[in-house]
Amino acid sequence: MYSIKKLQIAGAACAMVLSLSAANVRAQTAPLDSLLKSATQWASLADAGQAERMWDTSGPIMQTNMPKQDWGRYLSNLRTELGPLQSRQWAQVARVVNPAGLPPGEYINVIFTSNFSKLATVEKISLTQSGGRWIPVGYVVNRVDPPQAASAPATPAQR
């Protein structure tokens, strides 16, 4: 039989574990919220046709690899192909360490499924942390091809 004292100690231990777990969830949620906010705000600049402002707020990795005028042309051509945004839904956040072709470090890809008037897409915004803030360093848009209609099953040959 359990004594009241043992139950109180067990209850206190459970409360402490739950409290630590809740603190850990809050600690992990804050960076996720910050990442999503940064990526969403940057995508909104693309929606508004503010290529120059996107480039100005991007990190040096992007600015070194993509001149401002080229970025403006890329974004303009992309938005002409896509049409206006109809919906955007956050789908995934992926951590990438030391990716090929980029300076060593940790990068986060925020991936959205998005519908534009002309195409459905997957948008990926890559960010890196600098000075305690998440800074966008890349924007890739891939079209989502609609699923092929299933073909009707072949009818058996008549004998």
Residue pairs with C-beta under 8 A, 6 or more apart in sequence:
32 93
34 134
35 93
35 108
35 110
35 127
35 134
36 90
36 93
36 110
38 127
38 133
38 134
38 135
38 136
39 110
39 112
39 125
39 127
39 134
39 136
40 88
40 90
42 54
42 57
42 58
42 125
42 136
42 139
43 88
43 112
43 123
43 125
43 139
45 51
45 53
45 54
45 57
46 54
46 75
46 79
46 139
47 84
47 85
49 75
49 76
49 79
51 71
51 72
51 74
51 75
51 76
52 68
52 72
54 71
54 75
54 136
54 139
55 62
55 63
55 66
55 68
55 71
55 72
57 135
57 136
58 135
58 136
58 137
59 128
59 130
59 135
59 136
59 137
61 102
61 103
61 128
61 137
61 138
62 71
62 136
62 137
62 138
66 74
78 141
81 118
81 119
82 116
82 117
82 118
82 119
82 121
82 141
83 116
83 117
83 118
83 119
84 116
84 117
85 114
85 115
85 116
86 115
86 116
86 117
87 114
87 115
88 112
88 113
88 114
88 115
88 123
89 112
89 113
89 114
90 110
90 111
90 112
91 111
91 112
91 113
91 122
92 109
92 110
92 111
93 108
93 109
93 110
93 111
94 108
94 109
94 111
95 106
95 107
95 108
96 106
96 107
96 108
96 109
96 126
97 105
97 106
97 107
98 104
98 105
99 107
102 137
105 128
106 128
106 129
107 126
107 127
107 128
107 137
108 126
108 127
108 128
108 134
109 124
109 125
109 126
109 127
110 124
110 125
110 127
111 122
111 123
111 124
112 122
112 123
112 124
112 125
113 120
113 121
113 122
113 144
114 120
114 121
114 122
114 123
115 121
119 143
119 144
120 143
120 144
120 146
121 141
121 142
121 143
121 144
122 141
122 142
122 144
123 139
123 140
123 141
124 138
124 139
124 140
124 141
124 142
125 136
125 138
125 139
126 136
126 137
126 138
126 139
126 140
127 134
127 135
127 136
127 137
128 134
128 135
128 137
129 135
